[in-house]
Amino acid sequence: MTSVYAQRRARLAAQLGDGGIAIIPTAPERGRNRDNSYLYRHDSYFYYLTGFTEPGACLVLRADGSSTLFASPRTWSARSGTATAWARRPRCRPWA
């Protein structure tokens, strides 16, 4: 069964046209001052397409329906709590 996010990406890909590509970044983290950062709030449109809530990520979507999510290694290890699981994997992964 296809996830709701994959279905949404497929609908957007169908609208891109032949050979089209969409590069969709999410919001970066914002510093409040030298010692603090604002609480991170992901972009709604990025979450709508990916379900991913970490900063500094980027979705590349092609007209053929294929997509790739780029995220920093810190995102996969420090925030998810799975440092050993993601430490040896590549920085990006294709999405179905």
C-alpha positions in Angstrom: 0.0 0.0 0.0 1.3 3.4 -0.9 1.7 6.1 1.8 -0.4 9.2 1.7 2.9 11.2 1.2 3.9 9.1 -1.9 0.4 9.7 -3.3 0.8 13.5 -2.8 4.2 13.5 -4.5 2.8 11.5 -7.4 0.0 14.0 -7.9 2.6 16.9 -7.9 4.9 15.0 -10.3 2.1 14.5 -12.7 1.7 18.3 -12.9 5.4 19.0 -13.6 5.2 18.2 -17.3 7.7 16.2 -19.4 11.2 16.4 -18.0 10.1 18.6 -15.2 11.8 18.7 -11.8 10.9 20.3 -8.5 13.4 21.2 -5.8 11.6 21.7 -2.5 13.6 22.8 0.6 12.3 22.9 4.1 13.0 25.7 6.6 16.4 26.0 8.2 16.9 26.3 12.0 16.9 29.9 13.2 19.1 31.2 16.0 17.6 33.4 18.6 20.8 34.6 20.0 24.3 33.2 20.6 23.0 30.7 23.2 19.5 29.8 22.1 17.6 28.8 19.0 13.9 29.1 18.3 11.9 25.9 18.5 12.0 24.4 15.0 8.9 24.5 12.9 8.9 22.6 9.6 7.3 24.1 6.5 3.8 22.8 6.0 4.2 22.2 2.3 7.3 20.1 2.9 5.6 18.1 5.6 2.6 17.6 3.3 4.8 16.0 0.7 7.2 14.0 2.9 6.0 13.7 6.5 9.6 14.7 7.4 9.9 17.2 10.2 13.7 17.8 10.5 15.5 21.0 9.5 17.8 21.4 6.5 16.2 18.8 4.3 15.5 19.1 0.6 13.1 17.0 -1.6 13.9 16.6 -5.3 10.9 15.4 -7.3 11.0 14.4 -11.0 8.2 14.3 -13.5 8.6 10.5 -13.8 7.4 10.3 -10.1 10.8 9.4 -8.6 12.0 11.5 -5.7 15.0 11.8 -3.4 15.1 13.3 0.1 18.4 14.9 1.1 19.1 15.5 4.8 22.1 16.1 6.9 23.8 13.2 8.7 23.0 15.0 12.0 19.3 14.7 11.2 19.4 11.0 11.0 21.6 10.3 14.0 21.3 13.0 16.7 17.6 13.7 16.4 16.2 10.3 15.6 18.2 8.5 18.3 19.4 5.9 15.8 23.1 6.9 15.5 24.3 3.4 14.8 21.6 2.6 12.3 22.2 5.6 10.1 25.9 6.2 10.6 26.9 3.9 7.7 24.1 4.8 5.3 24.3 7.4 2.5 23.2 11.0 3.1 20.2 10.7 0.7 17.8 8.0 -0.1 15.3 7.5 -2.9 11.7 7.5 -2.0 9.1 5.2 -3.5 
